[in-house]
Amino acid sequence: MVIDRKITAMILSALFFVVCSRLAGPDVFAASASPALLKAKQEAESKGYVFYTSRDEIISRAKKEGKVRALTGAGLELSLPPTTEAFKKKYPFIDLQAQYVGGTDASQRFLLEVKAGAAKDWDIARAATDAYGEWLPHLWKVDLLGMAEHGVLNIPLQMIDPKNRNVVALASRFSVVVYNKNLVSPGQVPKSWEDMLKPQYKGKKFSADIHPTEVAGLVPGWGLEKTLDYARKIAAQEPIWFRASAARPLTALGAGEIPILLFGANYGSAVRAQRKDPLGVIQFTVLEPVPVRITVEEAILATSKNPHAALLWLEFMASPEAQSLIDQHEPLVASVHSKGSAVEQALKGKKLSVVSWEDHERSQQWIGKLTAAYGFPRAEMK
C-alpha cells in the first residue's frame, strides 16, 4: 500500500510538471538556458533577429504547426524524394511537401510573386545568387548562425551566411573543363585557363555558357580586372555559345560534335555524363585556381506560416544524412563545408578561388560586367 502511494505521488508530480510547463509556455525553455545562451539571445534580438535557446522549444512549436512547404532549386532535384522520405521518418509529426523549381526564369518569377505578396503558402524558398540582395528583405530574420554556434541547431557554421545569418547554402559547385578524348590528345588537354587562349582553340573549337557564372568564380582568385580581360579574350576565340544547362553541349561533346566544353559544366554534371557514356570518351580536367561557389541558398520566408517546422527542414538538409543523400542521388554537389562530401574530397590540396558568402551580392555585379566583356553573345546551341 505504501509503495502504491509513492508511485501515485510520483505520477501526479510528473503530470503536474508537464501541465505547468505547458501553461508556462516558452519561458520554461528560456529559464533553463545558460547565461551564454541568454546573452546570445539578447544580442540577436537587439539586432531584430529571432533566437531560440532550446531545440526542444523549436520542436514543440513545430509539432503545433504540423507541416512545412519548401521550394528548392537546381542541384537538389534528384535527391528531393529520398531526403523528403528521410525527413518524414525523422519527424513523422510534420507533413512535408517539397517541390523543385529549376532555372533562372522560374526563380525570378517566384521572387516577383513573393514581392507581390502572392506566395504566402510557402515556408522555404531559394534565395538565388543572381538576385540575392533582392531576396533578403523578404526572409524571416532568425539567427541561424547564432543558434548553430551555441548548439541549438546542428548546422555547420560555414554553411550559414555570416553577415545576414538567416540563409543556409546546401550545396557547392566547382567548374571543370570537359573534353572528348578522341578529339583532344593528351598533349592538347589544357593545363591552365590561359591555355584556352591558344590559336588552336579559335573558331568554334569549344563551347561556353553565355551566362558567365562560372567565369565569375575566378574573380576571388584573380581579381576582377584580370577576369574581365580573360573573358574578352575568350569571346575573341569565337566559342560555340550556349545557355541553359550543360546537358546539350555535354551530349554534343560525347557525340564528337565539339571537342571541349570550357565554361558551363561543373564537377557533378561531368561525372554524371561520364557514367552515362558507353564509349568512355568523356573526360575532364580540373584547372587551378578552381572556381568554387556555394549554391542552393535556402531561407525561411518572412510570411511563413510554419517557421519552426521550416527550421527543422533546413537543419536536416544540412545534416550528414541529407548531404550524403545529395551526393548519392545528384550526385556530387553536396556542400564543400560538409565533412566527407565528394566536393570536399575532390578539392583537397588544390588552389581554390572561392565565391564566399561575402562575395554573394558582389557576384551579381561581376556577372553583369563579364556579360558585357563577352559582348552580350547569343546562344547558338540550345
QUIHUVEN-V790554 format. One record per residue. N is the residue number from 1. SS is DSSP state (a for helix, b for strand, c for the rest). PSI is psi in whole degrees, -180 to 180 (* if undefined). NEAR is the number of other C-alpha atoms within 8 Angstrom. Layout:
N_SS_PSI_NEAR ; N_SS_PSI_NEAR
This chain:
1_c_-42_4 ; 2_a_-41_5 ; 3_a_-43_6 ; 4_a_-41_7 ; 5_a_-39_8 ; 6_a_-43_8 ; 7_a_-43_8 ; 8_a_-42_8 ; 9_a_-39_8 ; 10_a_-42_8 ; 11_a_-46_8 ; 12_a_-37_8 ; 13_a_-42_8 ; 14_a_-43_8 ; 15_a_-40_8 ; 16_a_-40_8 ; 17_a_-44_8 ; 18_a_-46_8 ; 19_a_-44_8 ; 20_a_-39_8 ; 21_a_-43_9 ; 22_a_-38_7 ; 23_a_-35_6 ; 24_a_-29_8 ; 25_c_-154_7 ; 26_c_-24_7 ; 27_a_-27_7 ; 28_a_-44_9 ; 29_a_-43_11 ; 30_a_-36_10 ; 31_a_-29_6 ; 32_c_2_6 ; 33_c_151_10 ; 34_c_161_6 ; 35_a_-37_6 ; 36_a_-40_6 ; 37_a_-44_10 ; 38_a_-36_11 ; 39_a_-43_8 ; 40_a_-39_9 ; 41_a_-45_12 ; 42_a_-43_8 ; 43_a_-42_8 ; 44_a_-45_13 ; 45_a_-30_10 ; 46_a_-21_7 ; 47_c_8_6 ; 48_c_11_7 ; 49_c_150_10 ; 50_b_139_10 ; 51_c_127_12 ; 52_c_138_10 ; 53_c_-4_13 ; 54_c_130_10 ; 55_a_-32_9 ; 56_a_-36_7 ; 57_a_-42_11 ; 58_a_-45_13 ; 59_a_-41_11 ; 60_a_-44_8 ; 61_a_-37_10 ; 62_a_-36_14 ; 63_a_-39_10 ; 64_a_-35_6 ; 65_a_-48_11 ; 66_c_1_11 ; 67_b_166_11 ; 68_b_143_14 ; 69_b_119_12 ; 70_b_140_13 ; 71_b_142_12 ; 72_b_162_16 ; 73_c_-169_13 ; 74_c_134_10 ; 75_c_-21_9 ; 76_c_14_12 ; 77_c_-51_10 ; 78_c_-27_9 ; 79_c_-6_12 ; 80_a_-46_11 ; 81_a_-50_7 ; 82_a_-36_8 ; 83_a_-36_12 ; 84_a_-45_11 ; 85_a_-43_8 ; 86_a_-39_9 ; 87_a_-43_11 ; 88_a_-32_12 ; 89_a_-37_7 ; 90_a_-37_6 ; 91_c_74_7 ; 92_c_-15_8 ; 93_c_0_8 ; 94_c_124_13 ; 95_b_102_9 ; 96_b_132_10 ; 97_b_112_8 ; 98_b_136_10 ; 99_b_140_8 ; 100_b_132_11 ; 101_c_109_10 ; 102_c_160_9 ; 103_c_148_9 ; 104_a_-42_6 ; 105_a_-44_6 ; 106_a_-39_9 ; 107_a_-42_13 ; 108_a_-39_8 ; 109_a_-42_8 ; 110_a_-37_9 ; 111_a_-41_9 ; 112_a_-38_8 ; 113_a_-41_10 ; 114_a_-46_11 ; 115_a_-33_8 ; 116_c_-2_7 ; 117_c_23_7 ; 118_c_16_7 ; 119_c_41_9 ; 120_c_-10_10 ; 121_c_-7_7 ; 122_c_147_13 ; 123_c_-38_16 ; 124_b_138_14 ; 125_b_163_12 ; 126_b_123_12 ; 127_c_81_13 ; 128_c_144_11 ; 129_a_-43_11 ; 130_a_-21_6 ; 131_a_35_10 ; 132_a_-48_11 ; 133_a_-32_7 ; 134_a_-28_6 ; 135_a_-35_11 ; 136_a_-42_8 ; 137_c_-14_6 ; 138_c_11_10 ; 139_b_147_12 ; 140_c_128_11 ; 141_c_84_10 ; 142_b_135_9 ; 143_c_78_12 ; 144_a_-41_12 ; 145_a_-47_12 ; 146_a_-43_11 ; 147_a_-33_13 ; 148_a_-39_13 ; 149_a_-34_8 ; 150_c_9_8 ; 151_c_9_7 ; 152_c_-39_11 ; 153_c_143_10 ; 154_c_82_8 ; 155_c_129_10 ; 156_c_131_10 ; 157_a_-35_8 ; 158_a_-16_7 ; 159_a_-14_12 ; 160_b_137_14 ; 161_c_115_13 ; 162_c_-20_8 ; 163_c_-52_6 ; 164_c_-24_6 ; 165_c_-1_13 ; 166_c_16_15 ; 167_b_138_13 ; 168_b_133_11 ; 169_b_117_14 ; 170_b_-9_15 ; 171_b_171_13 ; 172_b_153_15 ; 173_b_146_13 ; 174_b_145_11 ; 175_b_143_14 ; 176_c_162_15 ; 177_b_118_13 ; 178_b_141_13 ; 179_b_160_14 ; 180_b_117_15 ; 181_c_-19_10 ; 182_c_-18_7 ; 183_c_-17_8 ; 184_c_114_12 ; 185_c_160_8 ; 186_a_-36_6 ; 187_a_-18_5 ; 188_a_-10_6 ; 189_c_126_9 ; 190_c_139_8 ; 191_c_-14_6 ; 192_c_165_8 ; 193_a_-35_9 ; 194_a_-24_6 ; 195_a_-28_8 ; 196_a_-4_9 ; 197_a_1_11 ; 198_c_151_8 ; 199_a_-31_6 ; 200_a_-17_4 ; 201_a_11_11 ; 202_c_142_12 ; 203_c_71_7 ; 204_c_35_10 ; 205_c_-10_11 ; 206_b_166_12 ; 207_b_147_15 ; 208_b_148_12 ; 209_b_134_11 ; 210_c_-20_13 ; 211_c_109_7 ; 212_c_41_11 ; 213_a_-43_7 ; 214_a_-38_11 ; 215_a_-38_12 ; 216_a_-24_12 ; 217_c_-14_13 ; 218_c_-16_15 ; 219_a_-46_13 ; 220_a_-32_10 ; 221_a_-34_9 ; 222_a_-27_9 ; 223_c_157_9 ; 224_a_-43_9 ; 225_a_-44_6 ; 226_a_-39_9 ; 227_a_-40_13 ; 228_a_-41_11 ; 229_a_-41_9 ; 230_a_-42_8 ; 231_a_-41_12 ; 232_a_-41_11 ; 233_a_-34_9 ; 234_a_-43_12 ; 235_a_-36_11 ; 236_a_-18_7 ; 237_c_-7_12 ; 238_c_61_9 ; 239_c_173_13 ; 240_b_110_12 ; 241_b_143_13 ; 242_b_166_14 ; 243_c_148_10 ; 244_c_-125_7 ; 245_c_172_6 ; 246_c_2_9 ; 247_a_-48_6 ; 248_a_-52_9 ; 249_a_-32_12 ; 250_a_-39_11 ; 251_a_-43_8 ; 252_a_-38_10 ; 253_a_-45_15 ; 254_a_-29_11 ; 255_c_-2_7 ; 256_c_13_10 ; 257_c_-31_7 ; 258_c_147_13 ; 259_c_-32_12 ; 260_b_140_13 ; 261_b_112_16 ; 262_b_-67_11 ; 263_b_134_13 ; 264_c_-18_11 ; 265_c_132_13 ; 266_b_174_10 ; 267_a_-47_12 ; 268_a_-46_11 ; 269_a_-35_9 ; 270_a_-43_14 ; 271_a_-40_8 ; 272_a_-42_9 ; 273_a_-40_10 ; 274_a_-42_11 ; 275_a_-25_7 ; 276_c_2_6 ; 277_c_102_10 ; 278_c_-25_5 ; 279_c_-13_4 ; 280_c_30_7 ; 281_c_-18_10 ; 282_b_120_13 ; 283_b_165_11 ; 284_b_158_9 ; 285_b_150_9 ; 286_c_116_8 ; 287_c_149_10 ; 288_c_147_10 ; 289_c_141_10 ; 290_b_120_15 ; 291_b_115_15 ; 292_b_135_13 ; 293_b_141_11 ; 294_b_149_15 ; 295_b_-177_11 ; 296_b_63_16 ; 297_b_118_14 ; 298_b_144_14 ; 299_b_164_14 ; 300_b_131_15 ; 301_b_148_12 ; 302_c_-24_8 ; 303_c_8_9 ; 304_c_136_13 ; 305_c_-13_9 ; 306_c_58_12 ; 307_a_-28_11 ; 308_a_-38_11 ; 309_a_-35_17 ; 310_a_-37_14 ; 311_a_-42_10 ; 312_a_-35_10 ; 313_a_-45_9 ; 314_a_-44_11 ; 315_a_-43_11 ; 316_a_-43_10 ; 317_a_-22_11 ; 318_c_-4_13 ; 319_c_158_10 ; 320_a_-35_8 ; 321_a_-51_8 ; 322_a_-39_12 ; 323_a_-36_15 ; 324_a_-40_10 ; 325_a_-37_11 ; 326_a_-48_16 ; 327_a_-35_13 ; 328_a_-38_9 ; 329_a_-22_8 ; 330_a_-51_13 ; 331_c_-180_10 ; 332_c_39_12 ; 333_c_10_15 ; 334_b_164_16 ; 335_c_139_15 ; 336_c_-19_12 ; 337_c_2_9 ; 338_c_115_12 ; 339_c_126_7 ; 340_c_-1_6 ; 341_c_160_15 ; 342_a_-39_11 ; 343_a_-44_13 ; 344_a_-44_13 ; 345_a_-41_8 ; 346_a_-26_6 ; 347_c_0_7 ; 348_c_129_6 ; 349_c_0_4 ; 350_c_152_8 ; 351_c_126_7 ; 352_b_153_10 ; 353_b_96_14 ; 354_b_122_12 ; 355_b_98_15 ; 356_c_180_8 ; 357_a_-38_9 ; 358_a_-23_7 ; 359_a_-5_8 ; 360_a_-54_11 ; 361_a_-33_11 ; 362_a_-30_7 ; 363_a_-29_12 ; 364_a_-39_11 ; 365_a_-40_8 ; 366_a_-45_10 ; 367_a_-41_12 ; 368_a_-44_8 ; 369_a_-36_9 ; 370_a_-35_13 ; 371_a_-41_12 ; 372_a_-39_8 ; 373_a_-33_12 ; 374_a_-23_12 ; 375_c_25_8 ; 376_c_58_8 ; 377_c_161_7 ; 378_c_148_7 ; 379_c_134_10 ; 380_c_-19_7 ; 381_b_128_9 ; 382_c_*_7
